[in-house]
C-alpha cells in the first residue's frame, strides 16, 4: 500500500521511527507498506524510495537504513488510516489492511520485519557508484531520470528492478 508521497498534508503520512523516540522520524521520499494479514503476528514490510541529489545525501540516507541491532517501527496516523485508498473510493484505507479488525482510534504502530530501499542517483553519480561500490542486500539503485520518469512504471528495466526488490524474489518458489 502506498504511504508516501500522498496527500498534500504531510502531517498525516506514515513515517518510520525508532522505538522510544517520539521526535526523530524518518520520512522517506517514497514509502510502500506491506501489512501482515494476522493480528496475532502484526508487522509490516517496507519498500522505501530515496531520491539523492548529492553523494553526501546518499550517505546520509543510506545510514538511516543500514543493518543494525536496533528495531524500526512504522507509524500510520489515524487520519491516514481513515482516508480512502484512492480518490473517489468510499472504503477507508484501514479496511484494506487485513490485520485491522475494527476502526482504529489510535495510530497503527508496527515493527518493521523487512526493509528494501531503492535509491535514485544523478546519472554521473549512478555510473560511478555502479562501477565502484557493492550495494547491501536490501539496497537497489537506479538513475534519477528513471525514477522520476512519468512513464517509469512501464519501463521494463524499472519493473524488473522493483520485482527483484520483492521479498518473494528471494525464494525459488512460493508455497
N, CA and C atoms as an extended XYZ file, in Angstrom:
525
Properties=species:S:1:pos:R:3:atomname:S:1:resname:S:1:resid:I:1 pbc="F F F"
N         0.853       -1.170        0.000 N   UNK     1
C         0.000        0.000        0.000 CA  UNK     1
C         0.906        1.243        0.000 C   UNK     1
N         0.599        2.139       -0.896 N   UNK     2
C         1.397        3.367       -0.998 CA  UNK     2
C         1.124        4.279        0.201 C   UNK     2
N         2.202        4.723        0.841 N   UNK     3
C         2.083        5.606        2.000 CA  UNK     3
C         2.648        6.999        1.738 C   UNK     3
N         3.701        7.083        0.938 N   UNK     4
C         4.334        8.354        0.602 CA  UNK     4
C         4.825        8.268       -0.839 C   UNK     4
N         4.784        9.289       -1.636 N   UNK     5
C         4.073       10.538       -1.364 CA  UNK     5
C         2.575       10.293       -1.432 C   UNK     5
N         1.845       11.258       -0.964 N   UNK     6
C         0.401       11.117       -0.921 CA  UNK     6
C        -0.260       12.466       -0.851 C   UNK     6
N        -1.168       12.601        0.090 N   UNK     7
C        -1.917       13.839        0.252 CA  UNK     7
C        -0.972       15.020        0.480 C   UNK     7
N        -1.461       16.200        0.153 N   UNK     8
C        -0.648       17.412        0.316 CA  UNK     8
C        -0.294       17.659        1.784 C   UNK     8
N        -1.180       17.269        2.687 N   UNK     9
C        -0.935       17.440        4.124 CA  UNK     9
C        -0.030       16.311        4.598 C   UNK     9
N         1.262       16.596        4.655 N   UNK    10
C         2.235       15.559        5.013 CA  UNK    10
C         2.180       15.173        6.483 C   UNK    10
N         1.449       15.900        7.311 N   UNK    11
C         1.366       15.553        8.728 CA  UNK    11
C         0.597       14.260        8.953 C   UNK    11
N        -0.179       13.829        7.952 N   UNK    12
C        -0.931       12.597        8.129 CA  UNK    12
C        -0.269       11.392        7.458 C   UNK    12
N         0.872       11.590        6.820 N   UNK    13
C         1.560       10.479        6.164 CA  UNK    13
C         2.193        9.546        7.191 C   UNK    13
N         2.235        8.257        6.893 N   UNK    14
C         3.004        7.345        7.738 CA  UNK    14
C         4.482        7.736        7.738 C   UNK    14
N         5.168        7.312        8.789 N   UNK    15
C         6.592        7.602        8.928 CA  UNK    15
C         7.251        6.457        9.671 C   UNK    15
N         8.575        6.502        9.732 N   UNK    16
C         9.368        5.484       10.430 CA  UNK    16
C        10.031        6.131       11.631 C   UNK    16
N        10.210        5.338       12.685 N   UNK    17
C        10.906        5.848       13.861 CA  UNK    17
C        11.508        4.685       14.640 C   UNK    17
N        12.411        5.017       15.550 N   UNK    18
C        12.998        4.030       16.439 CA  UNK    18
C        12.113        3.895       17.674 C   UNK    18
N        12.032        2.709       18.263 N   UNK    19
C        11.250        2.563       19.498 CA  UNK    19
C        11.778        3.500       20.585 C   UNK    19
N        10.867        4.108       21.328 N   UNK    20
C        11.241        5.015       22.407 CA  UNK    20
C        11.510        6.437       21.965 C   UNK    20
N        11.506        6.682       20.672 N   UNK    21
C        11.754        8.018       20.146 CA  UNK    21
C        10.443        8.589       19.620 C   UNK    21
N        10.029        9.720       20.160 N   UNK    22
C         8.792       10.314       19.658 CA  UNK    22
C         9.042       11.583       18.847 C   UNK    22
N        10.304       11.949       18.658 N   UNK    23
C        10.619       13.163       17.900 CA  UNK    23
C        11.353       12.883       16.600 C   UNK    23
N        12.304       11.990       16.634 N   UNK    24
C        13.109       11.718       15.443 CA  UNK    24
C        12.371       10.755       14.524 C   UNK    24
N        12.023       11.240       13.350 N   UNK    25
C        11.281       10.456       12.378 CA  UNK    25
C        12.065       10.368       11.080 C   UNK    25
N        11.869        9.286       10.380 N   UNK    26
C        12.399        9.155        9.031 CA  UNK    26
C        11.224        9.242        8.078 C   UNK    26
N        11.309       10.183        7.152 N   UNK    27
C        10.259       10.405        6.166 CA  UNK    27
C        10.832       10.120        4.779 C   UNK    27
N        10.801        8.872        4.332 N   UNK    28
C        11.347        8.574        3.003 CA  UNK    28
C        10.596        9.341        1.916 C   UNK    28
N        11.270        9.593        0.811 N   UNK    29
C        10.622       10.268       -0.321 CA  UNK    29
C         9.451        9.432       -0.832 C   UNK    29
N         9.627        8.131       -0.838 N   UNK    30
C         8.572        7.193       -1.216 CA  UNK    30
C         8.520        6.087       -0.175 C   UNK    30
N         7.328        5.617        0.146 N   UNK    31
C         7.190        4.551        1.138 CA  UNK    31
C         5.989        3.688        0.769 C   UNK    31
N         6.238        2.392        0.647 N   UNK    32
C         5.182        1.419        0.427 CA  UNK    32
C         5.204        0.462        1.608 C   UNK    32
N         4.026        0.105        2.093 N   UNK    33
C         3.882       -0.768        3.255 CA  UNK    33
C         3.168       -2.055        2.831 C   UNK    33
N         3.677       -3.178        3.305 N   UNK    34
C         3.002       -4.464        3.119 CA  UNK    34
C         2.697       -4.983        4.517 C   UNK    34
N         1.410       -5.053        4.856 N   UNK    35
C         0.982       -5.397        6.205 CA  UNK    35
C         0.777       -6.897        6.366 C   UNK    35
N         1.136       -7.390        7.537 N   UNK    36
C         0.815       -8.766        7.913 CA  UNK    36
C        -0.699       -8.929        7.902 C   UNK    36
N        -1.209      -10.080        7.467 N   UNK    37
C        -2.657      -10.283        7.496 CA  UNK    37
C        -3.168      -10.775        8.855 C   UNK    37
N        -2.262      -11.109        9.762 N   UNK    38
C        -2.629      -11.766       11.017 CA  UNK    38
C        -2.458      -10.844       12.225 C   UNK    38
N        -3.551      -10.476       12.908 N   UNK    39
C        -3.430       -9.610       14.090 CA  UNK    39
C        -2.582      -10.227       15.205 C   UNK    39
N        -2.512      -11.551       15.255 N   UNK    40
C        -1.707      -12.220       16.288 CA  UNK    40
C        -0.212      -12.135       15.986 C   UNK    40
N         0.148      -11.784       14.755 N   UNK    41
C         1.552      -11.656       14.348 CA  UNK    41
C         1.678      -10.393       13.490 C   UNK    41
N         1.467       -9.246       14.121 N   UNK    42
C         1.414       -7.970       13.400 CA  UNK    42
C         2.814       -7.441       13.085 C   UNK    42
N         3.034       -7.084       11.835 N   UNK    43
C         4.278       -6.475       11.370 CA  UNK    43
C         3.994       -5.835       10.016 C   UNK    43
N         4.974       -5.133        9.487 N   UNK    44
C         4.883       -4.700        8.101 CA  UNK    44
C         6.263       -4.794        7.461 C   UNK    44
N         6.270       -4.997        6.178 N   UNK    45
C         7.481       -4.951        5.361 CA  UNK    45
C         7.410       -3.637        4.604 C   UNK    45
N         8.577       -3.020        4.367 N   UNK    46
C         8.559       -1.716        3.706 CA  UNK    46
C         9.495       -1.668        2.504 C   UNK    46
N         9.089       -0.888        1.533 N   UNK    47
C         9.938       -0.508        0.412 CA  UNK    47
C        10.010        1.010        0.447 C   UNK    47
N        11.217        1.524        0.634 N   UNK    48
C        11.437        2.974        0.650 CA  UNK    48
C        12.094        3.386       -0.657 C   UNK    48
N        11.783        4.571       -1.102 N   UNK    49
C        12.429        5.144       -2.278 CA  UNK    49
C        13.019        6.479       -1.864 C   UNK    49
N        14.295        6.642       -2.128 N   UNK    50
C        15.007        7.865       -1.750 CA  UNK    50
C        15.672        8.469       -2.980 C   UNK    50
N        15.348        9.721       -3.261 N   UNK    51
C        15.988       10.472       -4.339 CA  UNK    51
C        17.181       11.207       -3.732 C   UNK    51
N        18.364       10.953       -4.265 N   UNK    52
C        19.589       11.517       -3.691 CA  UNK    52
C        20.222       12.487       -4.680 C   UNK    52
N        20.288       13.755       -4.277 N   UNK    53
C        20.799       14.785       -5.179 CA  UNK    53
C        22.314       14.934       -5.113 C   UNK    53
N        22.921       14.467       -4.023 N   UNK    54
C        24.383       14.543       -3.878 CA  UNK    54
C        24.879       13.243       -3.250 C   UNK    54
N        26.158       13.003       -3.332 N   UNK    55
C        26.727       11.820       -2.690 CA  UNK    55
C        26.587       11.909       -1.174 C   UNK    55
N        26.734       13.111       -0.608 N   UNK    56
C        26.556       13.277        0.834 CA  UNK    56
C        25.126       12.919        1.240 C   UNK    56
N        24.163       13.323        0.413 N   UNK    57
C        22.760       12.998        0.657 CA  UNK    57
C        22.555       11.477        0.610 C   UNK    57
N        23.198       10.807       -0.337 N   UNK    58
C        23.124        9.350       -0.419 CA  UNK    58
C        23.684        8.708        0.850 C   UNK    58
N        24.842        9.167        1.300 N   UNK    59
C        25.449        8.591        2.504 CA  UNK    59
C        24.557        8.786        3.722 C   UNK    59
N        23.944        9.960        3.837 N   UNK    60
C        23.030       10.227        4.941 CA  UNK    60
C        21.835        9.283        4.894 C   UNK    60
N        21.234        9.147        3.729 N   UNK    61
C        20.050        8.299        3.604 CA  UNK    61
C        20.393        6.823        3.767 C   UNK    61
N        21.553        6.394        3.276 N   UNK    62
C        21.956        5.001        3.461 CA  UNK    62
C        22.137        4.672        4.936 C   UNK    62
N        22.642        5.635        5.713 N   UNK    63
C        22.878        5.378        7.136 CA  UNK    63
C        21.566        5.133        7.885 C   UNK    63
N        20.473        5.697        7.415 N   UNK    64
C        19.173        5.507        8.082 CA  UNK    64
C        18.671        4.074        7.971 C   UNK    64
N        19.093        3.398        6.914 N   UNK    65
C        18.574        2.058        6.646 CA  UNK    65
C        19.653        0.976        6.753 C   UNK    65
N        20.812        1.337        7.279 N   UNK    66
C        21.901        0.370        7.414 CA  UNK    66
C        21.490       -0.736        8.382 C   UNK    66
N        21.862       -1.971        8.091 N   UNK    67
C        21.552       -3.055        9.026 CA  UNK    67
C        22.146       -2.749       10.397 C   UNK    67
N        21.370       -3.021       11.434 N   UNK    68
C        21.825       -2.734       12.793 CA  UNK    68
C        21.136       -3.680       13.759 C   UNK    68
N        21.430       -3.505       15.023 N   UNK    69
C        20.797       -4.338       16.042 CA  UNK    69
C        19.575       -3.652       16.633 C   UNK    69
N        19.238       -2.467       16.152 N   UNK    70
C        18.048       -1.786       16.659 CA  UNK    70
C        16.854       -2.115       15.777 C   UNK    70
N        15.677       -1.893       16.303 N   UNK    71
C        14.467       -2.153       15.538 CA  UNK    71
C        13.924       -0.856       14.955 C   UNK    71
N        13.019       -0.996       14.032 N   UNK    72
C        12.403        0.137       13.356 CA  UNK    72
C        10.894       -0.062       13.426 C   UNK    72
N        10.177        1.034       13.615 N   UNK    73
C         8.720        0.988       13.670 CA  UNK    73
C         8.129        1.804       12.529 C   UNK    73
N         7.042        1.311       11.974 N   UNK    74
C         6.259        2.071       11.001 CA  UNK    74
C         5.028        2.595       11.738 C   UNK    74
N         4.771        3.896       11.594 N   UNK    75
C         3.655        4.537       12.284 CA  UNK    75
C         2.675        5.068       11.236 C   UNK    75
N         1.430        4.618       11.344 N   UNK    76
C         0.380        5.059       10.429 CA  UNK    76
C        -0.635        5.875       11.227 C   UNK    76
N        -0.655        7.201       11.041 N   UNK    77
C        -1.595        8.053       11.786 CA  UNK    77
C        -3.059        7.723       11.464 C   UNK    77
N        -3.931        7.954       12.423 N   UNK    78
C        -5.357        7.669       12.254 CA  UNK    78
C        -5.950        8.376       11.026 C   UNK    78
N        -5.673        9.672       10.794 N   UNK    79
C        -6.264       10.310        9.605 CA  UNK    79
C        -5.881        9.614        8.296 C   UNK    79
N        -4.656        9.085        8.215 N   UNK    80
C        -4.228        8.356        7.018 CA  UNK    80
C        -5.011        7.055        6.908 C   UNK    80
N        -5.188        6.356        8.015 N   UNK    81
C        -5.933        5.105        8.011 CA  UNK    81
C        -7.399        5.316        7.647 C   UNK    81
N        -7.961        6.454        8.036 N   UNK    82
C        -9.376        6.742        7.782 CA  UNK    82
C        -9.630        7.272        6.369 C   UNK    82
N        -8.589        7.746        5.709 N   UNK    83
C        -8.738        8.293        4.354 CA  UNK    83
C        -8.927        7.154        3.348 C   UNK    83
N        -9.555        7.454        2.211 N   UNK    84
C        -9.714        6.410        1.191 CA  UNK    84
C        -8.371        6.038        0.565 C   UNK    84
N        -8.306        4.812        0.084 N   UNK    85
C        -7.096        4.319       -0.566 CA  UNK    85
C        -6.783        5.125       -1.824 C   UNK    85
N        -7.820        5.491       -2.556 N   UNK    86
C        -7.648        6.340       -3.743 CA  UNK    86
C        -8.850        7.266       -3.875 C   UNK    86
N        -8.659        8.331       -4.601 N   UNK    87
C        -9.720        9.331       -4.773 CA  UNK    87
C       -10.980        8.676       -5.332 C   UNK    87
N       -12.116        9.044       -4.752 N   UNK    88
C       -13.388        8.511       -5.213 CA  UNK    88
C       -13.771        7.190       -4.561 C   UNK    88
N       -12.872        6.598       -3.804 N   UNK    89
C       -13.147        5.335       -3.116 CA  UNK    89
C       -13.851        5.635       -1.793 C   UNK    89
N       -14.934        4.968       -1.523 N   UNK    90
C       -15.681        5.167       -0.280 CA  UNK    90
C       -15.029        4.419        0.888 C   UNK    90
N       -14.347        3.336        0.581 N   UNK    91
C       -13.782        2.456        1.604 CA  UNK    91
C       -12.513        3.064        2.200 C   UNK    91
N       -12.471        3.234        3.532 N   UNK    92
C       -11.249        3.796        4.136 CA  UNK    92
C       -10.077        2.815        4.060 C   UNK    92
N        -8.884        3.353        4.098 N   UNK    93
C        -7.656        2.564        3.992 CA  UNK    93
C        -7.621        1.402        4.991 C   UNK    93
N        -8.024        1.666        6.234 N   UNK    94
C        -7.888        0.636        7.260 CA  UNK    94
C        -8.653       -0.632        6.908 C   UNK    94
N        -9.713       -0.512        6.133 N   UNK    95
C       -10.488       -1.699        5.741 CA  UNK    95
C        -9.736       -2.571        4.725 C   UNK    95
N        -8.711       -2.034        4.094 N   UNK    96
C        -7.882       -2.805        3.162 CA  UNK    96
C        -6.746       -3.522        3.896 C   UNK    96
N        -6.548       -3.209        5.153 N   UNK    97
C        -5.467       -3.792        5.951 CA  UNK    97
C        -6.060       -4.939        6.761 C   UNK    97
N        -5.779       -6.171        6.351 N   UNK    98
C        -6.451       -7.342        6.925 CA  UNK    98
C        -6.191       -7.548        8.411 C   UNK    98
N        -5.085       -7.064        8.929 N   UNK    99
C        -4.822       -7.281       10.346 CA  UNK    99
C        -5.675       -6.383       11.237 C   UNK    99
N        -6.272       -5.336       10.679 N   UNK   100
C        -7.166       -4.468       11.456 CA  UNK   100
C        -8.586       -5.019       11.386 C   UNK   100
N        -9.149       -5.306       12.541 N   UNK   101
C       -10.490       -5.888       12.614 CA  UNK   101
C       -11.570       -4.850       12.946 C   UNK   101
N       -11.136       -3.682       13.455 N   UNK   102
C       -12.093       -2.625       13.779 CA  UNK   102
C       -11.478       -1.259       13.498 C   UNK   102
N       -12.328       -0.262       13.408 N   UNK   103
C       -11.888        1.096       13.096 CA  UNK   103
C       -10.863        1.571       14.117 C   UNK   103
N        -9.709        2.051       13.642 N   UNK   104
C        -8.666        2.487       14.579 CA  UNK   104
C        -9.026        3.801       15.274 C   UNK   104
N        -8.618        3.913       16.534 N   UNK   105
C        -8.817        5.144       17.296 CA  UNK   105
C        -7.478        5.737       17.721 C   UNK   105
N        -6.402        5.005       17.428 N   UNK   106
C        -5.050        5.498       17.690 CA  UNK   106
C        -4.153        5.049       16.543 C   UNK   106
N        -2.991        5.667       16.395 N   UNK   107
C        -2.104        5.303       15.278 CA  UNK   107
C        -1.760        3.813       15.298 C   UNK   107
N        -1.621        3.257       14.138 N   UNK   108
C        -1.164        1.876       13.991 CA  UNK   108
C         0.358        1.905       14.010 C   UNK   108
N         0.953        1.270       14.998 N   UNK   109
C         2.405        1.234       15.141 CA  UNK   109
C         2.831       -0.220       15.036 C   UNK   109
N         3.647       -0.509       14.022 N   UNK   110
C         4.047       -1.891       13.757 CA  UNK   110
C         5.558       -2.027       13.653 C   UNK   110
N         6.095       -3.145       14.133 N   UNK   111
C         7.511       -3.405       13.899 CA  UNK   111
C         7.735       -3.683       12.408 C   UNK   111
N         8.851       -3.213       11.908 N   UNK   112
C         9.212       -3.451       10.511 CA  UNK   112
C         9.990       -4.761       10.454 C   UNK   112
N         9.466       -5.707        9.694 N   UNK   113
C        10.107       -7.010        9.558 CA  UNK   113
C        11.204       -6.999        8.506 C   UNK   113
N        10.931       -6.334        7.387 N   UNK   114
C        11.878       -6.342        6.268 CA  UNK   114
C        11.920       -4.956        5.642 C   UNK   114
N        13.125       -4.517        5.289 N   UNK   115
C        13.340       -3.204        4.668 CA  UNK   115
C        14.037       -3.402        3.333 C   UNK   115
N        13.519       -2.773        2.308 N   UNK   116
C        14.170       -2.681        0.993 CA  UNK   116
C        14.192       -1.201        0.638 C   UNK   116
N        15.288       -0.739        0.048 N   UNK   117
C        15.406        0.680       -0.285 CA  UNK   117
C        15.905        0.824       -1.719 C   UNK   117
N        15.214        1.642       -2.491 N   UNK   118
C        15.618        1.993       -3.849 CA  UNK   118
C        16.119        3.427       -3.825 C   UNK   118
N        17.376        3.617       -4.210 N   UNK   119
C        17.991        4.946       -4.239 CA  UNK   119
C        18.079        5.420       -5.683 C   UNK   119
N        17.619        6.634       -5.927 N   UNK   120
C        17.774        7.269       -7.225 CA  UNK   120
C        18.954        8.225       -7.164 C   UNK   120
N        19.904        8.073       -8.095 N   UNK   121
C        21.107        8.911       -8.134 CA  UNK   121
C        21.185        9.650       -9.461 C   UNK   121
N        21.790       10.826       -9.431 N   UNK   122
C        22.059       11.534      -10.686 CA  UNK   122
C        22.928       10.636      -11.562 C   UNK   122
N        22.779       10.767      -12.870 N   UNK   123
C        23.425        9.844      -13.813 CA  UNK   123
C        24.920        9.678      -13.577 C   UNK   123
N        25.629       10.780      -13.400 N   UNK   124
C        27.086       10.701      -13.198 CA  UNK   124
C        27.411        9.951      -11.906 C   UNK   124
N        26.657       10.238      -10.852 N   UNK   125
C        26.891        9.561       -9.576 CA  UNK   125
C        26.497        8.087       -9.663 C   UNK   125
N        25.415        7.815      -10.366 N   UNK   126
C        24.974        6.433      -10.533 CA  UNK   126
C        26.056        5.620      -11.257 C   UNK   126
N        26.579        6.159      -12.348 N   UNK   127
C        27.606        5.444      -13.117 CA  UNK   127
C        28.834        5.150      -12.257 C   UNK   127
N        29.300        6.144      -11.522 N   UNK   128
C        30.461        5.947      -10.662 CA  UNK   128
C        30.187        4.966       -9.537 C   UNK   128
N        29.005        5.070       -8.943 N   UNK   129
C        28.646        4.172       -7.844 CA  UNK   129
C        28.545        2.736       -8.343 C   UNK   129
N        27.893        2.544       -9.490 N   UNK   130
C        27.712        1.200      -10.041 CA  UNK   130
C        29.049        0.559      -10.415 C   UNK   130
N        30.028        1.381      -10.806 N   UNK   131
C        31.352        0.845      -11.174 CA  UNK   131
C        32.192        0.473       -9.962 C   UNK   131
N        32.011        1.158       -8.833 N   UNK   132
C        32.966        1.013       -7.739 CA  UNK   132
C        32.402        0.511       -6.417 C   UNK   132
N        31.094        0.401       -6.281 N   UNK   133
C        30.511        0.045       -4.992 CA  UNK   133
C        29.737       -1.260       -5.056 C   UNK   133
N        29.527       -1.852       -3.893 N   UNK   134
C        28.706       -3.055       -3.772 CA  UNK   134
C        27.534       -2.737       -2.839 C   UNK   134
N        26.320       -2.775       -3.360 N   UNK   135
C        25.158       -2.487       -2.510 CA  UNK   135
C        24.992       -3.548       -1.415 C   UNK   135
N        24.382       -3.140       -0.307 N   UNK   136
C        23.975       -4.095        0.725 CA  UNK   136
C        22.799       -4.908        0.170 C   UNK   136
N        22.477       -6.001        0.819 N   UNK   137
C        21.428       -6.904        0.316 CA  UNK   137
C        20.059       -6.233        0.199 C   UNK   137
N        19.798       -5.207        0.984 N   UNK   138
C        18.485       -4.545        0.976 CA  UNK   138
C        18.442       -3.319        0.066 C   UNK   138
N        19.549       -3.033       -0.614 N   UNK   139
C        19.662       -1.796       -1.414 CA  UNK   139
C        19.549       -2.061       -2.912 C   UNK   139
N        18.895       -1.111       -3.584 N   UNK   140
C        18.732       -1.140       -5.039 CA  UNK   140
C        18.995        0.277       -5.539 C   UNK   140
N        19.573        0.399       -6.726 N   UNK   141
C        19.961        1.708       -7.254 CA  UNK   141
C        19.474        1.869       -8.684 C   UNK   141
N        19.126        3.110       -9.023 N   UNK   142
C        18.737        3.430      -10.391 CA  UNK   142
C        19.098        4.876      -10.661 C   UNK   142
N        19.219        5.241      -11.954 N   UNK   143
C        19.431        6.660      -12.277 CA  UNK   143
C        18.185        7.462      -11.901 C   UNK   143
N        18.401        8.676      -11.439 N   UNK   144
C        17.299        9.557      -11.042 CA  UNK   144
C        16.305        9.752      -12.187 C   UNK   144
N        16.818        9.856      -13.414 N   UNK   145
C        15.935       10.059      -14.567 CA  UNK   145
C        14.901        8.936      -14.674 C   UNK   145
N        15.309        7.709      -14.408 N   UNK   146
C        14.373        6.577      -14.466 CA  UNK   146
C        13.371        6.650      -13.317 C   UNK   146
N        13.820        7.149      -12.183 N   UNK   147
C        12.961        7.229      -11.000 CA  UNK   147
C        11.858        8.272      -11.158 C   UNK   147
N        12.180        9.392      -11.786 N   UNK   148
C        11.196       10.476      -11.902 CA  UNK   148
C        10.469       10.489      -13.249 C   UNK   148
N        10.793        9.560      -14.132 N   UNK   149
C        10.135        9.472      -15.434 CA  UNK   149
C         8.646        9.176      -15.238 C   UNK   149
N         7.790        9.993      -15.854 N   UNK   150
C         6.342        9.797      -15.725 CA  UNK   150
C         5.904        8.429      -16.227 C   UNK   150
N         6.649        7.868      -17.156 N   UNK   151
C         6.331        6.545      -17.705 CA  UNK   151
C         7.187        5.461      -17.043 C   UNK   151
N         7.834        5.800      -15.931 N   UNK   152
C         8.747        4.872      -15.267 CA  UNK   152
C         8.116        3.551      -14.873 C   UNK   152
N         6.848        3.578      -14.489 N   UNK   153
C         6.174        2.351      -14.070 CA  UNK   153
C         6.036        1.346      -15.202 C   UNK   153
N         6.112        1.808      -16.445 N   UNK   154
C         6.019        0.887      -17.587 CA  UNK   154
C         7.385        0.565      -18.184 C   UNK   154
N         8.458        1.138      -17.635 N   UNK   155
C         9.812        0.865      -18.105 CA  UNK   155
C        10.188       -0.573      -17.721 C   UNK   155
N        10.490       -1.450      -18.692 N   UNK   156
C        10.801       -2.853      -18.377 CA  UNK   156
C        11.979       -3.007      -17.398 C   UNK   156
N        12.993       -2.179      -17.533 N   UNK   157
C        14.142       -2.277      -16.628 CA  UNK   157
C        13.745       -1.883      -15.206 C   UNK   157
N        12.911       -0.849      -15.058 N   UNK   158
C        12.451       -0.442      -13.730 CA  UNK   158
C        11.535       -1.499      -13.131 C   UNK   158
N        10.673       -2.058      -13.945 N   UNK   159
C         9.783       -3.116      -13.459 CA  UNK   159
C        10.589       -4.322      -12.980 C   UNK   159
N        11.628       -4.668      -13.701 N   UNK   160
C        12.482       -5.798      -13.307 CA  UNK   160
C        13.218       -5.494      -12.004 C   UNK   160
N        13.698       -4.264      -11.864 N   UNK   161
C        14.386       -3.866      -10.634 CA  UNK   161
C        13.444       -3.948       -9.431 C   UNK   161
N        12.245       -3.429       -9.569 N   UNK   162
C        11.266       -3.481       -8.475 CA  UNK   162
C        10.889       -4.926       -8.170 C   UNK   162
N        10.770       -5.754       -9.182 N   UNK   163
C        10.454       -7.172       -8.956 CA  UNK   163
C        11.560       -7.847       -8.141 C   UNK   163
N        12.821       -7.486       -8.411 N   UNK   164
C        13.928       -8.060       -7.636 CA  UNK   164
C        13.926       -7.557       -6.194 C   UNK   164
N        13.330       -6.403       -5.941 N   UNK   165
C        13.271       -5.856       -4.590 CA  UNK   165
C        12.169       -6.504       -3.754 C   UNK   165
N        11.361       -7.345       -4.352 N   UNK   166
C        10.292       -8.024       -3.632 CA  UNK   166
C        10.864       -9.140       -2.763 C   UNK   166
N        10.314       -9.299       -1.576 N   UNK   167
C        10.731      -10.396       -0.707 CA  UNK   167
C        10.501      -11.757       -1.365 C   UNK   167
N         9.482      -11.858       -2.206 N   UNK   168
C         9.194      -13.112       -2.898 CA  UNK   168
C        10.316      -13.501       -3.863 C   UNK   168
N        11.096      -12.512       -4.310 N   UNK   169
C        12.187      -12.786       -5.254 CA  UNK   169
C        13.310      -13.601       -4.621 C   UNK   169
N        13.330      -13.712       -3.291 N   UNK   170
C        14.373      -14.457       -2.595 CA  UNK   170
C        14.087      -15.956       -2.543 C   UNK   170
N        12.936      -16.378       -3.009 N   UNK   171
C        12.555      -17.775       -2.928 CA  UNK   171
C        12.480      -18.389       -4.315 C   UNK   171
N        12.899      -19.660       -4.397 N   UNK   172
C        12.823      -20.376       -5.667 CA  UNK   172
C        11.375      -20.478       -6.104 C   UNK   172
N        10.489      -20.826       -5.165 N   UNK   173
C         9.045      -20.881       -5.431 CA  UNK   173
C         8.332      -20.626       -4.113 C   UNK   173
N         7.162      -20.044       -4.216 N   UNK   174
C         6.373      -19.764       -3.014 CA  UNK   174
C         5.355      -20.881       -2.804 C   UNK   174
N         5.064      -21.209       -1.538 N   UNK   175
C         4.083      -22.265       -1.257 CA  UNK   175
C         2.685      -21.851       -1.670 C   UNK   175
